[in-house]
Amino acid sequence: MERDYDYSVSAHLGDLEPADKIGRSAGERAVKRLNPSKIETGRMAVVYDPRVATGLVGSLAGALNGAAIARGSSFLGKSMGRRVMGEGIRIVDDATIVRGLRSRPFDAEGMATGRLVLVEDGVVQGYVLDLATARELGLETTGHASRGAGSAPSPSSSNLRLEPGTIAPQEMIAGIERGFYVNSLFGHGTNMVTGDYSVGAAGFMIENGELTYAVSEITIAGNLKDMLARLVPA
């Protein structure tokens, strides 16, 4: 028995995908996962589906969070000005995107928000900061304070995105002789202090540039430092 899902979320009703399209997509995804196989342990190229690739970018943002930097619990440490990804890669957090899910004119401390480039050409350009963490690090706040009804402010990203690469997903897959296309992750196997990464996964084998049979009950393991350094955006 296999299962899958799809969904649509937006800040405005008019931006939602039609319900019938979401339902059909969810059903087709589930059917493709029927009769999965297991594979032997090995090293191979891994391609992340867009809906799970956000986890990698989120881990990077967590490592560049001012709170983690200030208390020394980030696997990237104080990495300002240091190369952590490949050339040409840019990661941006922009709270001013029109109709963005987390867009806002000011943060939880009343500071104006804006567009923050976290990584430019693979090099760290900034941290996600609120007033307290900025003071600890001797920097200026980036307007990223967030808080709940009964909690003190802490830094948090807004509309975070990895800028597109220069190669289409289909071209990327076509260039892989043997690899794994992952479209589902489960478990919490990321150590934000050391960067060690080990999560359960399911998806499809890539053989001679094509997606072939479904695969389940496997683990993707490595270290985020190495993974981010080798990451190629589609």
C-alpha positions as CSV (number, residue, x, y, z in Angstrom):
1,M,0.0,0.0,0.0
2,E,1.5,3.4,-1.0
3,R,0.3,6.9,-0.5
4,D,1.3,10.4,-1.8
5,Y,-0.2,13.9,-1.8
6,D,-0.3,17.3,-3.4
7,Y,-1.4,20.7,-2.2
8,S,-1.6,24.4,-3.0
9,V,-1.2,27.2,-0.6
10,S,-1.3,31.0,-1.2
11,A,-2.0,34.3,0.5
12,H,-4.8,35.1,-2.0
13,L,-7.7,32.9,-3.0
14,G,-7.2,33.7,-6.7
15,D,-3.7,32.2,-6.6
16,L,-4.8,28.7,-5.5
17,E,-4.6,25.8,-7.9
18,P,-8.0,24.2,-8.9
19,A,-9.1,21.5,-6.5
20,D,-9.5,18.9,-9.3
21,K,-6.0,19.5,-10.5
22,I,-4.6,19.0,-7.0
23,G,-6.6,15.8,-6.6
24,R,-5.6,14.3,-9.9
25,S,-1.9,15.1,-9.2
26,A,-2.1,13.5,-5.8
27,G,-3.6,10.3,-7.3
28,E,-1.1,10.1,-10.1
29,R,1.8,10.5,-7.7
30,A,0.4,7.7,-5.5
31,V,0.0,5.3,-8.4
32,K,3.6,5.9,-9.6
33,R,4.8,4.7,-6.2
34,L,3.2,1.3,-6.4
35,N,5.3,-1.9,-6.0
36,P,8.5,-0.1,-4.9
37,S,11.9,-1.9,-4.7
38,K,14.9,-1.6,-2.4
39,I,18.4,-0.9,-3.5
40,E,21.9,-1.8,-2.3
41,T,23.9,0.7,-0.4
42,G,26.1,2.8,-2.6
43,R,27.3,6.3,-3.7
44,M,25.3,8.0,-6.5
45,A,23.9,11.3,-7.7
46,V,20.8,12.4,-5.9
47,V,18.2,14.7,-7.6
48,Y,15.8,16.4,-5.2
49,D,12.2,17.1,-6.3
50,P,11.3,20.8,-5.8
51,R,9.0,20.1,-2.9
52,V,11.7,18.3,-0.8
53,A,14.6,20.4,-2.0
54,T,13.3,23.2,0.1
55,G,14.6,21.3,3.1
56,L,18.2,21.7,2.0
57,V,17.7,25.5,1.6
58,G,15.9,25.6,5.0
59,S,18.9,23.9,6.7
60,L,21.2,26.4,5.2
61,A,19.0,29.2,6.4
62,G,19.0,27.6,9.9
63,A,22.8,27.5,9.9
64,L,22.9,31.2,8.9
65,N,20.4,32.2,11.6
66,G,21.9,34.7,14.0
67,A,20.7,32.8,17.1
68,A,22.7,29.7,16.0
69,I,25.7,31.7,15.0
70,A,25.8,33.6,18.3
71,R,25.6,30.5,20.5
72,G,28.0,28.5,18.3
73,S,25.5,25.8,17.3
74,S,25.8,26.2,13.5
75,F,27.7,23.8,11.4
76,L,28.8,26.7,9.3
77,G,30.1,28.7,12.2
78,K,30.9,32.4,11.6
79,S,31.0,32.0,7.8
80,M,30.5,35.6,6.6
81,G,32.5,36.1,3.4
82,R,33.3,32.4,3.2
83,R,32.4,30.1,0.2
84,V,29.9,27.4,1.2
85,M,28.4,26.6,-2.2
86,G,29.4,26.5,-5.8
87,E,30.0,29.5,-8.1
88,G,26.9,31.2,-9.4
89,I,24.6,30.1,-6.6
90,R,22.4,32.7,-5.0
91,I,20.0,32.4,-2.1
92,V,17.7,35.3,-1.2
93,D,15.2,36.0,1.6
94,D,12.7,38.7,0.5
95,A,9.9,39.9,2.7
96,T,8.7,42.4,0.1
97,I,7.4,39.9,-2.6
98,V,3.9,40.9,-3.6
99,R,1.4,38.2,-2.4
100,G,4.3,36.3,-0.8
101,L,3.2,33.9,2.0
102,R,5.5,35.5,4.5
103,S,5.7,39.0,3.1
104,R,5.4,41.8,5.7
105,P,6.3,45.6,5.9
106,F,8.0,45.3,9.3
107,D,9.1,42.5,11.6
108,A,8.1,41.6,15.2
109,E,10.3,44.4,16.6
110,G,8.9,47.0,14.3
111,M,11.9,47.2,12.1
112,A,11.5,47.6,8.3
113,T,11.8,44.4,6.2
114,G,13.5,44.1,2.9
115,R,15.5,41.8,0.6
116,L,18.4,40.0,2.1
117,V,21.0,38.2,0.0
118,L,22.2,35.3,2.1
119,V,24.5,33.7,-0.5
120,E,25.9,35.3,-3.6
121,D,28.0,33.4,-6.1
122,G,28.3,30.7,-3.4
123,V,29.7,33.0,-0.8
124,V,27.9,33.9,2.5
125,Q,26.9,37.6,2.4
126,G,24.7,37.9,5.6
127,Y,22.9,36.3,8.5
128,V,19.2,36.3,9.4
129,L,19.2,38.7,12.4
130,D,16.9,40.4,14.9
131,L,18.0,43.2,17.3
132,A,19.4,40.9,20.0
133,T,21.4,38.6,17.8
134,A,22.7,41.5,15.7
135,R,24.0,43.2,18.9
136,E,25.7,40.0,20.0
137,L,27.5,39.7,16.7
138,G,28.3,43.4,16.3
139,L,26.1,43.7,13.2
140,E,22.8,45.5,12.3
141,T,19.4,43.8,12.4
142,T,18.1,42.6,9.0
143,G,14.5,43.0,10.1
144,H,13.8,39.3,10.6
145,A,12.4,39.2,14.1
146,S,9.6,36.8,14.6
147,R,7.5,35.9,17.7
148,G,4.5,34.1,19.0
149,A,1.9,35.4,21.4
150,G,3.9,34.4,24.5
151,S,7.5,34.3,23.3
152,A,10.4,36.7,22.9
153,P,11.4,37.7,19.4
154,S,13.9,35.5,17.6
155,P,15.3,35.6,14.0
156,S,13.4,33.8,11.3
157,S,13.4,33.9,7.5
158,S,10.5,35.0,5.4
159,N,10.2,34.2,1.7
160,L,13.3,32.2,1.2
161,R,14.3,31.0,-2.3
162,L,17.2,29.4,-4.2
163,E,17.6,31.3,-7.5
164,P,17.2,29.0,-10.6
165,G,20.3,27.4,-12.2
166,T,21.2,27.2,-15.9
167,I,20.1,23.6,-16.6
168,A,16.6,22.3,-16.9
169,P,15.6,19.4,-14.5
170,Q,15.1,17.1,-17.5
171,E,18.6,17.9,-18.8
172,M,20.1,17.2,-15.3
173,I,18.4,13.8,-15.1
174,A,19.4,13.0,-18.7
175,G,23.1,13.3,-17.8
176,I,23.0,10.8,-15.0
177,E,23.9,7.1,-15.7
178,R,22.8,5.8,-12.3
179,G,21.2,7.9,-9.6
180,F,18.2,8.5,-7.3
181,Y,15.3,10.9,-7.7
182,V,13.9,11.7,-4.3
183,N,10.4,13.0,-3.9
184,S,9.7,12.1,-0.3
185,L,11.7,12.5,2.9
186,F,10.8,11.5,6.5
187,G,12.5,11.7,9.8
188,H,14.5,14.4,11.5
189,G,18.1,13.3,10.8
190,T,19.8,16.7,10.4
191,N,22.4,17.7,13.1
192,M,22.7,21.5,12.9
193,V,25.8,21.5,15.0
194,T,27.9,19.1,13.0
195,G,26.0,19.1,9.6
196,D,25.6,15.3,9.7
197,Y,22.6,14.4,7.5
198,S,20.7,11.1,7.5
199,V,17.0,11.0,6.5
200,G,14.6,8.3,5.2
201,A,13.6,8.7,1.6
202,A,11.5,7.3,-1.3
203,G,11.5,8.1,-5.0
204,F,12.7,6.6,-8.3
205,M,15.8,5.2,-9.7
206,I,17.5,7.1,-12.5
207,E,19.1,4.8,-15.1
208,N,20.7,6.0,-18.3
209,G,19.1,9.4,-18.0
210,E,15.5,8.2,-17.3
211,L,13.3,7.7,-14.2
212,T,12.6,4.0,-14.0
213,Y,11.2,2.0,-11.0
214,A,9.9,3.2,-7.6
215,V,12.2,2.9,-4.6
216,S,11.3,3.1,-0.9
217,E,12.7,2.4,2.6
218,I,16.2,3.8,2.0
219,T,18.3,6.5,3.7
220,I,20.2,9.4,2.2
221,A,23.3,10.1,4.3
222,G,26.1,12.5,4.2
223,N,27.2,15.9,5.6
224,L,25.5,19.2,4.7
225,K,28.8,21.0,4.3
226,D,29.7,18.6,1.4
227,M,26.2,18.4,0.1
228,L,25.8,22.2,-0.1
229,A,29.3,22.6,-1.7
230,R,28.3,20.1,-4.5
231,L,24.7,21.3,-4.9
232,V,23.7,22.2,-8.5
233,P,20.5,24.1,-8.9
234,A,18.2,23.2,-11.8
